[in-house]
Amino acid sequence: MKLKNPPRVQPRRWTAALARLPALSVRQPYAWLIVQGIKTLENRSWRTHYRGPLLIHASSNRVDLTEAVRARYGARGQVRLPPLTRYELGGIIGCVEVVDCVQRSSSVWKNAGGWGWVLANARPLKFRCCKGAIGFFRM
């Protein structure tokens, strides 16, 4: 299987309204995959009733930032991921819309068990440093 380069998505400009949105912290490289519109389902142990725009925060935790994870998720999404040194950490990197929350899905991104948050309209944002938190948080 030949991996393709991800499509170039034009970053969205920061606005005051964006800065007021709830945020969710996600480890890299998953956060990058989400804001590029490649990973369209985020696995969580908890259900959300929230629907609407959500900021994606790239956690500063590097536990999943390995060549093995990068290769596995690149193959899963059939896309070439950036080198490990290119991921932004510890800040907001994009926004997405939560459109559904499901327990079952045919998506390649759905893990067994737990909840799958269905995501759409992903857009990268210019990096904005901020401390993350567990669950939804505000900047």
SULDA-V280554 format. One record per residue. N is the residue number from 1. RES is the residue in one small letter. PHI is phi in radians with two decimals (NA if undefined). OMEGA is omega as a letter, one per 40 degrees, with the letter a starting at -180 (* if undefined). NEAR is the number of other C-alpha atoms within 8 Angstrom. Layout:
N & RES & PHI & OMEGA & NEAR
N & RES & PHI & OMEGA & NEAR
//
This chain:
1 & m & NA & i & 3
2 & k & -1.63 & i & 4
3 & l & -1.45 & i & 9
4 & k & -1.82 & i & 7
5 & n & -1.30 & i & 7
6 & p & -1.18 & i & 9
7 & p & -1.14 & i & 5
8 & r & -1.38 & i & 4
9 & v & -1.88 & a & 7
10 & q & -1.20 & i & 6
11 & p & -1.08 & i & 8
12 & r & -1.47 & i & 9
13 & r & -1.43 & i & 6
14 & w & -1.25 & i & 8
15 & t & -2.33 & i & 6
16 & a & -1.09 & i & 6
17 & a & -1.13 & i & 6
18 & l & -1.08 & a & 8
19 & a & -1.12 & i & 8
20 & r & -1.61 & a & 8
21 & l & -1.26 & i & 10
22 & p & -1.19 & a & 11
23 & a & -2.20 & i & 12
24 & l & -2.33 & i & 14
25 & s & -1.50 & a & 13
26 & v & -2.35 & i & 10
27 & r & -1.24 & i & 12
28 & q & -1.43 & e & 14
29 & p & -1.55 & a & 10
30 & y & -1.11 & a & 9
31 & a & -1.07 & i & 13
32 & w & -1.09 & i & 11
33 & l & -1.05 & i & 10
34 & i & -1.16 & a & 12
35 & v & -1.25 & i & 15
36 & q & -1.46 & a & 13
37 & g & 1.40 & a & 11
38 & i & -1.57 & i & 9
39 & k & -1.60 & a & 11
40 & t & -1.79 & i & 10
41 & l & -2.57 & i & 11
42 & e & -1.87 & a & 11
43 & n & -1.50 & i & 11
44 & r & -2.45 & i & 9
45 & s & -1.41 & a & 7
46 & w & -2.13 & i & 6
47 & r & -1.46 & i & 7
48 & t & -2.21 & i & 6
49 & h & -1.71 & a & 5
50 & y & -1.20 & i & 5
51 & r & -2.31 & i & 8
52 & g & 2.44 & a & 7
53 & p & -1.22 & a & 10
54 & l & -2.55 & i & 12
55 & l & -1.36 & i & 14
56 & i & -1.85 & i & 15
57 & h & -1.76 & i & 15
58 & a & -1.49 & a & 16
59 & s & -1.03 & i & 13
60 & s & -1.51 & i & 8
61 & n & -1.25 & a & 8
62 & r & -1.75 & a & 9
63 & v & -1.03 & a & 5
64 & d & -1.71 & a & 9
65 & l & -1.57 & a & 10
66 & t & -2.23 & i & 9
67 & e & -1.09 & a & 7
68 & a & -1.12 & i & 6
69 & v & -1.15 & i & 9
70 & r & -1.01 & a & 12
71 & a & -1.16 & a & 9
72 & r & -1.10 & a & 8
73 & y & -1.34 & i & 8
74 & g & -1.11 & i & 12
75 & a & -1.17 & a & 10
76 & r & -1.06 & i & 9
77 & g & -1.63 & a & 9
78 & q & 0.93 & a & 10
79 & v & -2.47 & i & 11
80 & r & -1.50 & a & 10
81 & l & -1.51 & i & 9
82 & p & -1.12 & i & 6
83 & p & -1.04 & a & 6
84 & l & -1.01 & a & 9
85 & t & -1.37 & a & 4
86 & r & -1.68 & a & 6
87 & y & -1.45 & i & 10
88 & e & -1.43 & a & 8
89 & l & -2.27 & i & 9
90 & g & 1.35 & i & 12
91 & g & -3.04 & i & 15
92 & i & -1.34 & a & 13
93 & i & -2.11 & a & 17
94 & g & -3.13 & i & 15
95 & c & -2.41 & a & 13
96 & v & -2.68 & i & 15
97 & e & -1.89 & i & 12
98 & v & -1.53 & a & 14
99 & v & -1.94 & i & 10
100 & d & -2.91 & i & 8
101 & c & -2.45 & a & 12
102 & v & -2.25 & i & 9
103 & q & -1.68 & i & 8
104 & r & -2.18 & i & 7
105 & s & -2.78 & i & 7
106 & s & -1.56 & a & 5
107 & s & -1.08 & i & 6
108 & v & -1.14 & a & 6
109 & w & -1.53 & a & 10
110 & k & -1.34 & i & 12
111 & n & -1.53 & i & 6
112 & a & -1.15 & i & 4
113 & g & 1.30 & i & 6
114 & g & 1.23 & a & 10
115 & w & -2.01 & i & 13
116 & g & -1.97 & i & 14
117 & w & -1.53 & a & 14
118 & v & -1.44 & a & 12
119 & l & -2.03 & i & 13
120 & a & -2.57 & i & 10
121 & n & 0.95 & a & 7
122 & a & -1.25 & i & 13
123 & r & -2.52 & i & 14
124 & p & -1.25 & i & 13
125 & l & -2.17 & i & 12
126 & k & -1.07 & a & 10
127 & f & -0.94 & i & 9
128 & r & -2.33 & a & 7
129 & c & -1.08 & i & 7
130 & c & -2.88 & i & 8
131 & k & -1.37 & i & 7
132 & g & -1.52 & i & 11
133 & a & -2.72 & i & 8
134 & i & -1.41 & a & 7
135 & g & 1.33 & i & 6
136 & f & -1.25 & i & 9
137 & f & -2.57 & i & 10
138 & r & -1.96 & i & 7
139 & m & -1.16 & * & 8
//
